[in-house]
Amino acid sequence: MSRILAFDSGIGGLGVVARLRTLLPAVPIDYLADTAVFPYGEQPDALLRERIVRLLGHAITRLKPDVVVIACNTASTLALDSLRAAYAVPFVGCVPPIKWAADHTRTGTIGLLATRATVRRPYLHDLQMRFAPACTLLAHGARHLADMGEAAFRQIPPDPERLKAELAGLFGQPGGEHIDVVGIGCTHYTFVLDAMRALGPADVTWLDPAPAVARQAARMLATCSFPLRETMPARAEQVLFTAMPADLDALLPGLGHMGYDASNIGFFDEDEAEAPRKMTAP
């Protein structure tokens, strides 16, 4: 039996997990949340890159996934190349849906809501130059949307005024009235997407990459072979945190809805295993 590891700084990647459950209902999915340094969008690039590569190496050693889904835009745009260079396991990343937005716009003006780190990185400019050179891209680094997504997963709806303020950071920019497609550049925002649709301008198309990321993971998993898996003992899926949430009880209903057993939720010791370095190209 094949196995997937999904990774994010918090609960945002669980939106991708939900899609994977639909596509691959029999495949075990371990989940690792780097809550010790959440939110990623507020951390220095150099610190994050080194940390992500080291942490995922330890997780690969311990959990032995066949595919790793980096269900985090910040981690993907910053560390995906480094991860692929370091480890032989296949990685699926999650990047801002610029090409998708360019394919759907009628006005030629597309919007992106993402973390401040994703918005400021050259990676975003490169995506636009490659996939949407004829479009005007307006982006907003939304500091509070990830927190709202975390709260929404805990069944706490976003405050409408705070959400309106974040949306105004995008649509209130010069030319923002022409935006007709908005891409979601942080997986946490999946959990407040319905609220953003309700409060945002009418006739705007909202793009959530989670389904596309899940489809790519399923395609990649289908290309893998697992000659040793049949002889390995079955292991329960795990949800692991690098810092245990103080309000874990509030997370349990959502995690249960995602198919996780409360008895298999715990702390991930970052230093318990040495990361295997890749010796040959995948």
C-alpha positions, 0 to 999 in steps of 0.5 A, a space after each residue: 500500500 502506498 503512503 502520502 505525507 502532507 506538510 504545511 505550517 498549520 492546518 491549511 494543507 488539510 484542504 488538500 488532504 480532503 481532496 486526496 481523500 476523495 481521489 484516493 480513499 484507500 491511501 493512508 495520509 500522514 500529516 505534519 504541521 510545523 506549528 512551532 514557527 507558524 505563520 510561515 509568511 512572517 519568517 525569514 527566508 533563510 531560516 525557513 528554507 533550512 528548517 523545511 529541508 531539515 524537518 522534511 528529511 526527518 519526517 521522510 526517515 520516520 514516516 517513509 512516504 512514497 510521495 510528499 505533498 508540500 501543501 503550503 505556498 510559502 514552503 513550496 515557493 521557497 524550498 521546493 527546489 532544495 527539497 527535490 535536490 536533497 531527497 529522492 522521494 517525489 514532491 508535489 508543491 503548491 504554487 500561486 495559480 497565476 496561469 489558471 487565473 490568466 486562462 480565465 480572466 476576461 478583463 486582463 486584471 487578475 488578483 492574488 491573495 497570499 502571505 506577505 512572504 509569497 507576494 514579495 518573493 521573485 518567484 511570483 514575478 517569475 510566474 507572471 512573466 512565464 504564464 501571464 505576461 499580458 495580464 496585470 497582476 495585483 497581489 495582496 500580502 494578507 497577514 491575518 487570513 491564515 489566522 482566520 483560516 485556522 480559526 474557521 477550521 475550529 468552527 470559529 467564523 471570520 469576523 466580517 470587518 476584519 475579512 473586509 479589510 483584507 479584501 480591501 487590501 486587494 480590491 482597493 488597489 489602483 485598478 482593483 475594480 477590474 479584477 475578475 479572477 482571484 487566485 488563492 495563494 495560501 492553503 489556509 485560505 481554503 477554509 474562509 473561501 466561502 466567506 470571501 466569496 460572500 463579502 467580495 465583489 460580485 462576478 469574481 471567480 475565485 480559484 482554489 489550487 487544492 483540487 489541482 494539487 491533489 490530482 497531481 499527487 494522485 498522478 505522481 503516486 500512480 507512477 510509483 512502484 512499491 515492491 516492499 510495501 506488501 511485506 511491511 506492517 500496516 501503520 495507522 495514519 498520524 497527525 503530528 505537530 512540531 508544537 502541540 496546539 494549546 487548543 487541541 480539543 478544538 481541532 479534534 472535530 475537524 481532524 476527525 472529519 478528515 478521517 484522523 483518529 485522536 489516538 494518533 495525534 501527537 508531537 513530532 520531535 524534530 531531532 529524533 532522526 537524522 535526515 537521509 541525504 539523496 545520493 542519486 537523482 530520482 
